[in-house]
Amino acid sequence: MKIAVCVKQVPDATVHKRLDPGTHRLDRSGEGALNATDVNAVEEALRLKEAHGGEVVVVSLGPERAMESLRKALAMGADRAVLVSDEAAAGSDLVATSYAVAKALEREEADLVLFGQQASDGDGAVLWAAVSDRLRRPMVSQVAELTIDGGSLTGKRQTEFGYDVISAPLPAVVAVSDAINEPRYPSLKGIMGAKSKPQEVVSLADVGVEAERTGETGSRTTVRAVAPPAPKSDQVRIEDDGSAAEKIVEYLAEKRLV
Ligand SMILES: Cc1cc2nc3c(=O)[nH]c(=O)nc-3n(C[C@H](O)[C@H](O)[C@H](O)COP(=O)(O)OP(=O)(O)OC[C@H]3O[C@@H](n4cnc5c(N)ncnc54)[C@H](O)[C@@H]3O)c2cc1C
């Protein structure tokens, strides 16, 4: 079974996020990391490969430095990495991103495409839906348990009220939640071995994407202005001199919250 895992490099959790007032885009110049639920998606792909055999390929659209994060997936055990990297893709919104990612996936012809549920920078939780629509494949999101049986999958999908159990024929797209597994840490052997695994950087043209369908020209949304959140005016700072607990209770009582 061939499994493609879509992953994204996001700003590391320790990096203060800043929107560039000139481009209106997120400043991605600081330390990057593999998006957290994408690590769960890689782990799930590796478990499925261990059970059913096959290949795990990680696929991403991003700047060349995103390969650093893809290498973490290789160190965990993925077989190869494909990074679509092209200046023309800068400024791609969801519509343009989903087009380029779907084209890269078409080239892979995977039986199963895994996504993380949500990226910690864009927070859209929507790319998998857009990509599955472009690929015309069934899609199950928020999956907390996944099994493959012959030519179909069954996903236990977390909802507000419990679980939905959904089956779909392969090839299909699945977005996993962070409850699905406990990702392994890359071993030293895995980290060293990752360096020699295939790491392909391809252009938009290589995956059949017309440059004008990505970047700002291919995007349907425009960010017209960005601004930091307004400071909250009713903040109260309580220093703990031994009476902080009482003061907090007094404050909450004043607000009629206790
Ligand atoms: C006007 C505008 C301009 C933008 N310009 C840029 C830009 O210049 N550079 C930039 O990086 N982003 C840019 N973005 C953000 C970009 O469109 C989103 O990152 C992208 O659409 C994915 O959305 P998300 O981050 O909300 O991911 P979600 O929908 O929350 O992600 C869900 C899952 O999709 C997968 N995934 C997400 N992104 C990728 C990816 N790139 N490759 C492979 N898999 C992925 C991961 O598995 C992830 O867990 C821009 C957005 C707008 C609106």
The ligand as an SDF file (V2000), in Angstrom:
LIG
                    3D

 53 58  0  0  0  0  0  0  0  0999 V2000
   -3.8220   35.7910    1.1710 C   0  0  0  0  0  0  0  0  0  0  0  0
   -3.0510   34.6300    1.7630 C   0  0  0  0  0  0  0  0  0  0  0  0
   -1.6870   34.5190    1.5040 C   0  0  0  0  0  0  0  0  0  0  0  0
   -0.9610   33.4590    2.0230 C   0  0  0  0  0  0  0  0  0  0  0  0
    0.3780   33.3500    1.7700 N   0  0  0  0  0  0  0  0  0  0  0  0
    1.0900   32.3000    2.2380 C   0  0  0  0  0  0  0  0  0  0  0  0
    2.5010   32.1710    1.9800 C   0  0  0  0  0  0  0  0  0  0  0  0
    3.0980   33.0080    1.3080 O   0  0  0  0  0  0  0  0  0  0  0  0
    3.1610   31.0760    2.4930 N   0  0  0  0  0  0  0  0  0  0  0  0
    2.4940   30.1330    3.2330 C   0  0  0  0  0  0  0  0  0  0  0  0
    3.1240   29.1480    3.6670 O   0  0  0  0  0  0  0  0  0  0  0  0
    1.1830   30.2360    3.5020 N   0  0  0  0  0  0  0  0  0  0  0  0
    0.4630   31.2930    3.0310 C   0  0  0  0  0  0  0  0  0  0  0  0
   -0.8610   31.4050    3.3100 N   0  0  0  0  0  0  0  0  0  0  0  0
   -1.4600   30.3610    4.1370 C   0  0  0  0  0  0  0  0  0  0  0  0
   -1.7780   29.1590    3.2830 C   0  0  0  0  0  0  0  0  0  0  0  0
   -2.7900   29.4630    2.3440 O   0  0  0  0  0  0  0  0  0  0  0  0
   -2.2430   28.0720    4.2220 C   0  0  0  0  0  0  0  0  0  0  0  0
   -1.1340   27.7150    4.9960 O   0  0  0  0  0  0  0  0  0  0  0  0
   -2.7510   26.8320    3.4910 C   0  0  0  0  0  0  0  0  0  0  0  0
   -3.8890   27.1210    2.7290 O   0  0  0  0  0  0  0  0  0  0  0  0
   -3.1040   25.7320    4.4790 C   0  0  0  0  0  0  0  0  0  0  0  0
   -4.0510   26.2240    5.3760 O   0  0  0  0  0  0  0  0  0  0  0  0
   -3.8220   26.0640    6.9220 P   0  0  0  0  0  0  0  0  0  0  0  0
   -2.4530   26.5170    7.2640 O   0  0  0  0  0  0  0  0  0  0  0  0
   -4.9900   26.6870    7.5930 O   0  0  0  0  0  0  0  0  0  0  0  0
   -3.8070   24.4780    7.0860 O   0  0  0  0  0  0  0  0  0  0  0  0
   -4.9090   23.4920    7.6540 P   0  0  0  0  0  0  0  0  0  0  0  0
   -6.0620   23.4120    6.7280 O   0  0  0  0  0  0  0  0  0  0  0  0
   -5.1780   23.7860    9.1010 O   0  0  0  0  0  0  0  0  0  0  0  0
   -3.9920   22.1950    7.5500 O   0  0  0  0  0  0  0  0  0  0  0  0
   -4.5230   20.8950    7.6480 C   0  0  0  0  0  0  0  0  0  0  0  0
   -3.4680   19.9090    7.2270 C   0  0  0  0  0  0  0  0  0  0  0  0
   -3.1650   20.1210    5.8510 O   0  0  0  0  0  0  0  0  0  0  0  0
   -1.7830   19.7700    5.6100 C   0  0  0  0  0  0  0  0  0  0  0  0
   -1.0930   20.9470    5.0610 N   0  0  0  0  0  0  0  0  0  0  0  0
   -1.3130   22.2640    5.3610 C   0  0  0  0  0  0  0  0  0  0  0  0
   -0.5140   23.0500    4.6190 N   0  0  0  0  0  0  0  0  0  0  0  0
    0.2160   22.2170    3.8220 C   0  0  0  0  0  0  0  0  0  0  0  0
    1.2100   22.4360    2.8420 C   0  0  0  0  0  0  0  0  0  0  0  0
    1.6380   23.6650    2.5270 N   0  0  0  0  0  0  0  0  0  0  0  0
    1.7540   21.3400    2.2240 N   0  0  0  0  0  0  0  0  0  0  0  0
    1.3060   20.0840    2.5260 C   0  0  0  0  0  0  0  0  0  0  0  0
    0.3690   19.8290    3.4490 N   0  0  0  0  0  0  0  0  0  0  0  0
   -0.1680   20.8790    4.0890 C   0  0  0  0  0  0  0  0  0  0  0  0
   -1.2120   19.3200    6.9560 C   0  0  0  0  0  0  0  0  0  0  0  0
   -1.3900   17.9370    7.0540 O   0  0  0  0  0  0  0  0  0  0  0  0
   -2.1140   20.0360    7.9330 C   0  0  0  0  0  0  0  0  0  0  0  0
   -2.1710   19.4150    9.1980 O   0  0  0  0  0  0  0  0  0  0  0  0
   -1.6140   32.4780    2.8190 C   0  0  0  0  0  0  0  0  0  0  0  0
   -2.9840   32.5960    3.0870 C   0  0  0  0  0  0  0  0  0  0  0  0
   -3.6940   33.6700    2.5660 C   0  0  0  0  0  0  0  0  0  0  0  0
   -5.1610   33.7720    2.8810 C   0  0  0  0  0  0  0  0  0  0  0  0
  1  2  1  0
  2  3  1  0
  2 52  2  0
  3  4  2  0
  4  5  1  0
  4 50  1  0
  5  6  2  0
  6  7  1  0
  6 13  1  0
  7  8  2  0
  7  9  1  0
  9 10  1  0
 10 11  2  0
 10 12  1  0
 12 13  2  0
 13 14  1  0
 14 15  1  0
 14 50  1  0
 15 16  1  0
 16 17  1  0
 16 18  1  0
 18 19  1  0
 18 20  1  0
 20 21  1  0
 20 22  1  0
 22 23  1  0
 23 24  1  0
 24 25  2  0
 24 26  1  0
 24 27  1  0
 27 28  1  0
 28 29  2  0
 28 30  1  0
 28 31  1  0
 31 32  1  0
 32 33  1  0
 33 34  1  0
 33 48  1  0
 34 35  1  0
 35 36  1  0
 35 46  1  0
 36 37  1  0
 36 45  1  0
 37 38  2  0
 38 39  1  0
 39 40  1  0
 39 45  2  0
 40 41  1  0
 40 42  2  0
 42 43  1  0
 43 44  2  0
 44 45  1  0
 46 47  1  0
 46 48  1  0
 48 49  1  0
 50 51  2  0
 51 52  1  0
 52 53  1  0
M  END
$$$$
